[in-house]
Amino acid sequence: MIQLVANLLKLLNSEAEPAQISLAICLSMVLGFTPLFSLHNLVILFAVCVIRVNLSAFLLGWGVFSGMAWLLDPLFHGLGKQVLTLPALNGTWTALYNISLFRLARFNNTVVMGSLITSLALFVPLFLVLNRLILAYRDHLLAWVDKSRVMQFFKASKIYAAYKALA
């Protein structure tokens, strides 16, 4: 747990763009909320490989959101069941299920449908909130820590000089 917090702080203090970190966490939310063996998860993994996102943030977020998904599965099931049983969409779901590509996507599964709808609905708001939080952290809290006497003392030590030489 301490290593996880240390990695998160290291990531937030890095020179990575806030948008890269935010996008990585948002993509990991989609991958973590939905069941792993779904067609759209292959698209997400391809996007992570092609788009410039922070891989550490993606892996960290994937673990966190996978744990959250385990707790939220009953909610995902309920939402997916409501969407899949809407009489107005019955013909649409039947037509899509008759296409083999959509059958591989497993959209007929209530948990897959509910978790995908939830993660797509939260994608943009989470991206915007994370961007603001990362910028606020770097502008206010990080600046305050760098100006503190403890940090000034630590930066003057030989340990910090050795750390900077290795980094």
Order of alpha helices (4+ residues) and beta strands (2+ residues): alpha-alpha-alpha-alpha-alpha-alpha-alpha-alpha-alpha-alpha
